[in-house]
Amino acid sequence: MRRNPTELEVRVWRNLSNSQLGHKFRRQHVIFPYICDFFCPSKGLIVEVDGDTHDAAYDDRRDTRLAAKGFATLRFTNHQVWDNLDGVVLTIASALREGSDRWSGLPHPNPSPEGEGLSQPHSKPLPLGGGVGVGPVQKPGTCEQ
C-alpha cells in the first residue's frame, strides 16, 4: 500500500471524497489479494488510475477475478485524468447511477461509527444478556436439563 498518492490520484480523489457523487468511496482499499486505488462499497465499484508502467495482461486477469466476485472496475490512464478529468468524473457518476446496489436497500452491513447506513433498522436488538442462541444466560459449568 502506498502512503502518498500520485498527483493524478489526488485529482480524482478530490471529486470522489466526501460522497460528492452521492456515494462513499475509500482510497487504497484492500480486496484481497489486491489493493484498489478507489472503491465504492455500496456499488462494488473499483476505480483505478493507471500509470504508464501498468501491465495490461495482469490488469485483465485481476479485473476478471474481481468481476467473478461481483466487483466492477473502471480504469483510466494518467493521460485521461490529466486531459479530461471532467469526463472521468462523469464516467464514474454514470457507472454509479447504472450499477445495482450491493445490499438491495438494506443498511450497510458494517455501518460507520457515525451511524451512516442506519437509515432503517433491519433486525431487532438482542435481549439483555442474550447473544448467540435462545434462552436465559447460564453460568459457566452449569447445564440445564
C-alpha positions in Angstrom: 0.0 0.0 0.0 1.3 3.4 -0.9 1.2 6.2 1.7 1.4 9.0 -0.8 -1.0 9.1 -3.8 0.2 10.3 -7.1 -0.9 13.8 -8.2 -3.5 12.4 -10.6 -4.9 10.1 -7.9 -5.3 13.2 -5.7 -7.2 15.0 -8.5 -9.6 12.0 -8.8 -9.9 11.7 -5.0 -10.9 15.4 -4.8 -14.0 14.5 -6.8 -14.8 11.2 -5.0 -14.2 12.1 -1.4 -17.0 13.3 1.0 -19.7 11.5 -1.1 -19.6 14.2 -3.7 -21.1 11.8 -6.3 -23.7 10.6 -3.8 -21.7 7.5 -2.8 -18.9 6.9 -0.3 -15.5 5.9 -1.7 -12.5 4.5 0.1 -8.9 5.2 -1.1 -6.3 2.3 -1.2 -8.9 -0.3 -0.3 -7.8 -3.9 0.0 -9.9 -6.6 -1.7 -7.5 -9.5 -1.1 -5.1 -10.0 -2.7 -5.4 -6.7 -4.5 -5.3 -3.0 -3.5 -7.7 -0.8 -5.3 -7.0 2.9 -5.9 -10.6 3.8 -5.1 -13.6 1.6 -4.0 -17.3 2.3 -3.6 -18.6 -0.3 -1.2 -22.3 0.3 -1.8 -21.9 -0.3 -5.6 -18.9 -2.7 -5.6 -17.2 -0.2 -8.0 -13.5 -0.1 -8.2 -11.8 2.9 -9.9 -8.1 2.6 -11.0 -5.8 5.3 -12.3 -3.2 3.5 -14.3 0.3 4.9 -14.9 2.5 4.2 -17.9 4.1 1.2 -16.3 0.9 -0.9 -15.8 0.8 -4.4 -17.2 -2.3 -4.8 -19.3 -2.3 -8.6 -19.2 -2.1 -8.6 -15.3 -4.8 -5.9 -15.1 -7.1 -8.0 -17.3 -6.6 -11.1 -15.1 -7.2 -9.0 -12.0 -10.3 -7.4 -13.4 -11.7 -10.8 -14.4 -11.1 -12.3 -10.9 -12.7 -9.2 -9.2 -15.7 -9.4 -11.6 -16.2 -13.1 -10.6 -16.5 -11.8 -7.0 -19.2 -9.3 -8.1 -17.0 -6.1 -8.5 -16.9 -3.8 -11.5 -13.7 -2.0 -12.4 -13.3 1.3 -14.3 -9.7 2.0 -15.5 -8.4 5.4 -16.5 -5.0 6.2 -17.8 -2.9 9.1 -16.4 -3.4 10.9 -19.7 -7.3 10.6 -19.5 -7.2 12.0 -15.9 -4.8 14.8 -16.9 -6.5 15.8 -20.2 -10.2 15.1 -19.3 -10.9 15.0 -15.6 -14.5 16.1 -16.1 -15.0 13.2 -18.5 -13.5 10.8 -16.0 -15.8 12.0 -13.2 -18.9 11.9 -15.5 -18.0 8.3 -16.4 -17.7 7.3 -12.8 -21.0 9.1 -11.9 -22.7 7.3 -14.8 -21.4 3.9 -13.6 -22.7 4.7 -10.1 -26.2 5.5 -11.5 -26.3 2.4 -13.7 -24.8 0.0 -11.2 -27.0 -2.0 -8.9 -26.8 -1.6 -5.1 -24.9 -4.5 -3.4 -27.3 -4.6 -0.4 -30.7 -4.3 -2.1 -31.9 -1.4 0.0 -30.8 -2.8 3.3 -28.5 -0.7 5.6 -24.8 -1.2 5.1 -23.7 -4.4 6.9 -20.9 -2.6 8.6 -22.1 0.9 9.4 -19.7 3.6 10.3 -19.3 4.7 13.9 -21.0 7.9 12.9 -24.2 5.9 12.1 -24.1 6.2 8.3 -26.0 3.4 6.7 -28.5 3.1 9.5 -31.5 4.7 7.8 -33.7 1.8 8.7 -33.1 -1.0 11.3 -33.1 -4.4 9.7 -33.1 -6.5 12.9 -34.3 -6.3 16.4 -31.7 -5.7 19.2 -30.7 -8.8 21.2 -32.3 -9.0 24.6 -30.1 -8.1 27.6 -27.8 -11.0 28.4 -28.7 -12.5 25.0 -26.3 -13.4 22.3 -26.0 -16.5 20.2 -28.8 -18.9 20.9 -32.1 -18.6 22.7 -33.0 -18.7 26.4 -31.5 -17.4 29.6 -27.8 -17.0 30.1 -26.3 -19.7 32.2 -23.3 -19.6 34.4 -20.2 -21.4 33.0 -20.1 -25.1 34.2 -23.8 -25.4 34.7 -26.2 -27.3 32.4 -30.0 -27.0 32.3 -31.8 -30.3 31.5 
